[in-house]
Structures are given as structure tokens and as C-alpha cells.
Amino acid sequence: MATQYEITGASAKGIAASVEQGVVEGALAPGTALPPVRRLAERLGVSPGTVATAYTELRRRGIVVTQGRGGTVVAPTPAVASRRPPPVPEGVRDLAGGHPDPAFLPALLPTARLSPGVRSHRAQPRLAGLEELTRAWYERDGVPAEHLTFAHGALDCVARLLSVELRPGDAVAMEDPGYHHLLDLVPALGLRSVPVAVDDEGIRPDALRAALRAGARALICSPRGQNPYGGWFSAGRRDALLEVLGEAPSEVLVIEDDHAADIAGVPLHSLTAGGAGGAAGGSGGSRGGGGAGGTADGAGLAGGAAGGPARWAQVRTVSKHLGTDLRWGALACDRTTLARHDGRMLLTSGWVSHVLQETVARLMSDPETQGLVAAARSAYTRRREALLAALSARGIAAHGASGMNVWVPVRDEAAVVNGLRTRGWWVAAGARFRLAAGAGVRITTAGLGEADAAVLAEDVAGVLGEAQATYGG
């Protein structure tokens, strides 16, 4: 344990608070071992049971983990703070942030038509116009949209779903590698993460089966635009996953994060719409709300979908294609999930700002904005594929079947990140995105011009060559 920090406290609550303060201040770094229970109890003059209770509370809250004979240590990503990326150094091209290209985002002009205090927001939390646009947005891709609601973004929505459905200690099946904020959220809620390996078609059926057999009570997955790997469900993969889910208890909650719905550049094959008889919409053309429409390979469904999970939710946001300041999310789900989500929301934030809802509705129905979204989807596809082709031409394996990121497996993340930095590029080390998956780096291609792909690929090849000469293998 770090000698510069002394744990204090005369009660379980005080001891836990002292440890948490040390973690927040950075004095207790991730991986730091805490004193054994009896040793700390003797030093503080309390009973071993008091220290054990403090450690149990810290584990429940995701601040520490137990490693068998290795004792209790500060969690790799303690739940008192999310894994934030390091600041971008001056003078380099930022390809690490996962942000859209600002050139394809519309100007955000708040509406002046809504006056505060003239309606009962709790009685009518959703604007009818936006609800209609959102229902069309989902049904465009064949997602059942009879029951839907709004939230303050995807993480807000997922956090509420997990908190009302699960209890501390329950297990959640998580994509590995996966979105780092979700990986941080689960332990912060006192839940356990069970890694589910992914490939170019999304989560793997064998890995999902193992997670469910390990007791996972919920699954969080991305049907397309998976972050950071880029995978997306084919129709065959969707059906295989549904077969695995059919073996699981009916109360397992399936949460799909379709955050890249309008810019993923590929069709949707959603678990929520059931199997081969369900719908799988496209991503070309335009119809109804949301803009990036398409036709379904089956009829749009309203309500449950034959062959789909009994408990399900699909979350969508607009921050990637309409603007990062639009903290609004949509949720289509089964009837029970809707009641539980909205019941908890009523007791907390109550509703999503009607000013925000009106702004989103205007953008979703504006032809010029939808033209920008279509242009973004096309450009992001070309840019991603240009980098993949350039890397492949140099013998470098990479993944990015959809969305706006490319995942490059590497042996030493730090060596690659630092090597590319010296050549003017800033990419994201994969550690923030991984549970048990192998090392890699994530490159955001949304702002990478096609002409720059070959230059970056050549630099990646050079850095990998330097790393191999240094470390071998």
C-alpha cells in the first residue's frame, strides 16, 4: 500500500470514506493493495468485522475488488471516477476522441416557441410531435415501437434500466472490448461485468452463452457501429444470438445500444425484432423521423416480436449525428421495462426538457439537416474503409465493419500510441475499452480524410515495425 496515505476511521462508514478519499485524490492508485482486514483493524483499534464491513461496502460500490490470495485492491477503474482519456497533446491530429466531424453537424438554434411554466411537464413528459417522429425512426428499421419513452442520453437510460432491474452483485454481460463509459458504469452501480468477446459481426454466440451460464441477468450490446471494434450483427449472427438467448431465463434483460443508428452505414438486424421473420432495416434513403431510413426485410412490428427476447430495450441517441450537446435519448422497449423506467424517472428528473425535445424534433424533421446526416453517413463509410484498405495493403490486421472507429490489434499499446504521437497522430490506447480482450488501439476515422488514410497507415506500419524491432515477436 502507498506509504504516503494512511487509512483512518473508527467505524465502517468512516473507513470506507477514508479509502474513497484516497482513491479520489490519487493517493491510492488502481491496483494498490489495501491492508489485510486484521492488520488494519489492529492499527485503527476496531474489530475485524468493522473493517470487513467497510471493505464489503467498497466492493459493492466498485471502488475495490478482491483478488483471492492477492487480497483487496483498488479497482482498475474505481467507480468514483470514470476512465477519462488523457489530454490531447499540442501539435498532433486528434483521432482518439470518437467524435463526429463538425462539418456534418447542423447549427443548434434553441426554439423560442415554448414558454416556461405553461404546461404540466410531469403530466405530459413527451412532446407528441417528437414521439411521433421517434416512433417512425424506430419502425423504419423494424424495431417494435408501441412502447417508447425519452431519457437524458444513452448512459442515463442504461443506468436507470440497470438500477431498477438488478441488485448489487448481479452480473451483466458486456462487450469486450466495449464502450469504456459503460464498462465504468456497471461497477459503479455495484454490479459485476462478465466479458463477452466480439468480432466483426458483434458479440459472439459462444461467449454470450458462457456469460449467461455464469449468471448474467442482463446483456448490453451494440447491433451496429460497435465501439471500439466496429462490428455489426448480420442476419445470421442475430439469429444465432436469439437462439442462445432462447436458452436463458426469460427475465434476462437485453439492452441494445444503437447509438450510431443514422451514421453506422449498415443495415440493422436487431434482436428486438425477432429472428428471420422479424425486420432488419437499411441505412440508405430517407423516411420519417431520424432521416437515415431504409426498407425493412420484414413488416414493421408494433409490440412484441415473435422469437425476440421477452425483456428488451433499444436505446438511440442523436449526439453523433445531430450534435454532442443534444443530451437526449430514445428508448423503445417492452411494456414492463417501460413502466419500471418511467416510474423511476418520475421520482428523479421527471422529464426531459421540452426545449430540448423541440430542438431535436425540428432537426429530425428538417430536410437540410437530414441531407447533412446522409452526407455524414456516406463520408464516414468511405473514410473508415479507406483506412482499412490502406492498413490491409501493408499487412496490418484491423477491424471496423461499421460506424466511425477502427480497432487495430497491437502488442504494446503504449509503444504504438507514443510512436504515432511522434509522427503527429493521437490515437486511443485500448486499455480503457477492455476487460479480458487483447491489446489494441482505437482510431476514430470520422474526421480523417480519405487522402490521409495512406499516410496514417504508413506511419502505423512504421511504428509497428519499430515496436517489433524493440520487443521482438
N, C-alpha and C positions, 0 to 999 in steps of 0.2 A: 504494500500500500504506500501511496505517496506520503513521505515523512512530513511535508510542509502542511498537511491538513489533518487536524485532529477531530474525529467524530465526537460530538457531545450529546448530552441529553439524559434526562432522568426518567423518561417514560418512552414507550414505544413510539408515540407520536413525535416526541422531541428528537429521538434518534433518527427516525425516518426523515424528518425535516432537515436535520443536520447533514445527512448524506445527500439529500436532494440539493441543498445549497452548495455543497462541494462540487456536485456534478454541474450545476448551472454556472458556477464561477470558473469551471475548468480545472479546479484543483484535483478532482477525481476524474481522470480521463477514461474514455471507453477502454474496457479490459482491465482496469485497475481492480485488484483483489481487495475485498473488504476483510477485516479481521474475522477469524472464526468466532462463532457465537459465544463460546465460554470465555475466550480471551477478552473480547470486548466487554462482556458482562462484568468480568472481574475488574477491568480498568475503570468502568463507569460506576461500579458499585450497585449494579442492578441484577435482577435474576436473569438466568439464561433465557427464560420464557419471554421476558420483555424484549430482549434483542431479537429473538426468533420471530416474535410478532412484528417487529419493525421491518425485518428482512422480508417477511411474507407480504407485508403491505407494499414494499418497494418492488417486489417481483410482480405483484398484481397490477401495479401501475406501469410496468415496463421499464423501470429505471435500472434494475439489476436483473441478472439471470444466474441460475445455479448450474454449475458445470461438474456435477458429480464430485469426484475427489478433488477437483480443481477449486471447490468452494464457491462462494458467492462473489461475483464480479460485476462491475458496472457494464451495462448492456452495450453492445457495439454501437447501437443508435439509441441512446437513452431517450425515453418519451418526454423528457422535459424540454426538448428542442428538436425540431425536425432537421434532417440532414440537408443543410443549405450548401449550395455549391460555392466553391472558392471564388473570390472576385476575379473578374477578367483582367489580365494584365494589360497595361497600355501598349499600343502598337501592334496588336495581333487581331486577326479576324475571328470573331466570336461564332463558333459552330457548336457551342456546348449548351446553350440555353433552352433549346426545344421551342423557340418562339416562332410565330409565323412571320412572313415577310411583310413589313408595314406597308409596302406598296399596294398590297391587295386588301387592306382593311379600309372600311368606309369611315367617313368623318362622323363622329358621335355628337349629335346635337340634341340635348335634353328637350323633351316636349314641354310646351308652355300651356297645354290644354287641360292639364289636371290641376285642380286646386286642392290644397291640403285640407283635411278635416271635413269634407263634404259627403263622405260615404262611410259606411261601416266596413272597414277592411277585413275584420275577422268574419263578418257575415258573408262577404264576397271577396275571398282572398285572391282569386284568379280573375283577370280580365277576360271577358267572354271572347273578345277578338283574338287574343293570344292563345287561348285554349283551343279555339278552332284551328288556328294555324299550326299549333303543336300537334294536334291530332292528325292533321293531314301530313305533317312531317314524318310522323311515325308510320302511318298507314301507307305512305309512299313506298316504304321498304318492307311492308308486310308485317310490321310489329303490331300486335294487338294493342289498341289504344282506347278501349272502353273506359278504363280506369287510369287517370293520369293526374299529376299534380306538379307543383313547382318547388324549387329549392334554391339556396344561395350557392350554386355551383355543385360540381360532382363530389368533391370531398365532403362538403356539408351534408349532401344527400346520403352518401355511403356511411358516414359516421352515424347519422341518425338511424339508418336501417340496422346497422350492426348493434347499436346500443339498445334498440327495442327488441331485437330478435335473440341476442346472445347474452350470456353471462360471463363474468370474468373467469378465465381459464379455458373457455371454449376455443376450439380450433377453427381457423379459417384457411381454406385452400387459396394460395396466392401464386400468381405467375412469377416464374424465376428464370431469367431476370424480369423485373417488373417495374412499374412506376414507383419511384422512391417515396413520394409522399404517402401513397397507400401502404407501402411497406412500413413506414413510420407510424401511420395512423393505427394500425391493428394492435401493436403492443401498447400504444398509448391508451387504448380502451381496455387494457388488461386481458387481451385475447392472445392466442398463440397462432403463429404463422406456420403453415405447412407448405413447403415449396412444391410447385408443380412446374416441371420443365416445359419449355416452349420450343417450337421450331417454326419454320416458315408458314405453317398452317395454324399457328396459335398453340394453345395448350395441348399436350399430348395425352391421348386417352389412357395409356398405361400409367402415366404419372397421376392423372386425376383419380383413377381407380385406387391407387395406393393411398392418396390423400384421404379419400372417402373412407377407406378401410381403417385409416388411422384415426377416424372420428371427426373429420371436418364437418361442421354444421352449416357452413356457408362457403360459397365459391365466388371469387371476384375475378372476372376475366374480360378481355377485350376481343370482340368479334372481328375487328379490323383496326389497322393503324396501331397495333400493339406497341407500347412504349416500354423499352427502347428497341425491341428486336424487329418490329415491323410486320409481324405475322398477321394473317387473316384467315378466318375459317372458310375453307372450301365447303361445298355442299356435302362431300363425303366425310370430311372431318366433323362437321356439325352433326351428322347422323351418328357417327361413331361416339361422339361425346354424349349425345342423347341416350344412346344405348347404355353407356356407363352410368349416367345419372338415373336411368330407369332401375338400376340395381340398388340405388341408395334409398334411404328413408325419405318419405315424401316431404318431411319438414325441412329438408336441406334447402336453404335459400340461395338461388342463383342470381348473382348481380352482374349484369353486362355493362361495361363502361364503353359506350360508343361515342367517346369524346371527339373523334375525328370524322364523324358521320359525313360531313359535307366536303371534306378535303382528302379523304383516305385514298380516293382514286380507284376503288374496287367495289364490287357489289357486296351487299350484306347477306350473310347466311346466319340468321340469328337463332340461338337456342330457344328464344321465347316464342318463335313461330312454329315450333314443332319440327318434324322430320321432313322427308321427301315431299309430303303433301302440303307442307307449310310454304310460306313465302320467302323469297330471297330477292330483295330489290336491287336495282342497279344504282350506279352513281353518275350516270350521264343524263343530260337533258334537264328539264325543269318542270315541276308540277307542284302546285300548292305551296304551303309554308315550308320554309327551310331552303328551298332553292335547288339544291343538287339532287334532282329527282331521279326517276328511272322507273322501269316497269318491274313488277314482281313476277316470279316464275310460278306463282300460285295466287289465288284470290286473297285480297286483304282480309284479315281476320279481326273481328271485334269481340273481345272477351278471351276465353281460354283457347289454346291451340292444341289440337289432338297430337299427342306424342310429346308435347313440351312439358317442362317441369311444372309441378303444382304450385310451387312458391318461386316467384321470379320477379325481377325488376330490371329495366333497362334505363340507364342514365345517359342523357345527352346534354351537351353544353354548346355555347356559341363562342367561347373565348378564342378558339383557334381560327375561326373564320369571320367573326364579326368584330372582335376586339377584346383584348385581355382585361379591360376594365368592366366588362359586362359580366358581373358575377351572378349569373342566372343559369339554372339548370332545369331540365325537364325530366320527369320520371313517369314512365309507363310501367304498370305492374298488375299483379293480381289483386283481387278485392281485399283480402286480408292484409296484405302488405300496405296497400293504400291507407286503410283505416289506422294501422299502427303508426305509419309515418306521419300522417296528418294529425293524429292525436297528440303525438309528442311535439310536433311543430307548433300546434296551437298553444301549448304550455310554455313555449320558449319564444322564438322570434315572431311567431304568429302568422306572418305572411311575408311575401317578397314585395318590395317596394313597387307600388303601381306606376311610379315614374319610370322605374327600370323596365317593368313589363311593357309599358307603352313604347319605350325606345326600342326594345327588342322586336316588338310587333311591327313597328314601322320599317325596320331594316329587313325583317323576314319577308315583307310584302312589297319591298321596293325593287323594281326591275333593274335599276342601275346597280344596286348592291348585289343582287343575285348574279349579275354579269361579272362583277368582281370575284365573287365566290367561284364561279365556273372557271374564270381565268386562273385563279389560285390553284384550284384542283389540277388543272392541266399542267401548269408550270411546276408544281410540286412533284408531280409524277415524272415529268421529263428530267428534272434536276436530280431526283433520287436515282432514277435509272441510269443517268449519265455517270454518276459516281460509281454505282455498282459495276457498270460496264468497264470503266477505267480501272477500277481495282482488279476486276477479273482478268483484264488484259495483262496485268502484272502479276498474276498468280496469287492474288490475295483474296482469301475467302471472306465474304461479308454477307450480311442479311438485311433486307429491307423491302419486303414484298408489298408494303402499303404504308401510307402515312408520310411523315416528313423527317424520319430519322433512319440512319444506317448504323448497324451494330457490327463492329469488326472485332472478332476474337483475337486476343493477343496474349502473350505470355506474361509480360510485365507492364501493367497499366501505367505506372509512374514514368517508366522509361519512354513509353510512347507519347504520353501527354507532354512531358518535358521536351522530348525531341521535336515534336511538332511545334511547340511554343517557340523554339529557337528558329523555326522556319516561318514563323508568322501566323500559325494557326492555333486556335484554342478549342480543344475538344473535351468532352466529359469523360472522366475516368469511370469505369463501370462499377466500382465498389458500391456506390450509392444505390445501384439498381439490383444488387444480387443478394440472394440468400445462400444458396449452395451451388449456383451456376458457376461456370468457368469465367475467367477474367476476360475483359473486353473494353472497348471504348465506344461511346456513342457520338456520332457525328450528325448534327442537325443540318439537313440539306435544303431547308425551306428558302434560305437566302443565298444559297451557293449557285451562282450562275453556271450554266452548262459548260461554258468555256473554261471555267476554273476547275472543273472536275479532274481533268487530266493533270493539272499542276498539283492539286492536292494529292491525287493518287500517287504521283511520282514521289512526292515528299513522304507519304506513308510508307512506300516501298523502301525509301532510303532510311527512314527511321527504324523500320523492322530489320533491315539489313545490319544497321549499326547495333541494335539490341542483340541480334543473333551472334554477331562477332564478339560482343561483350560477355553474354551469358551462355552461349552455346545452345545446342538443341534446336 
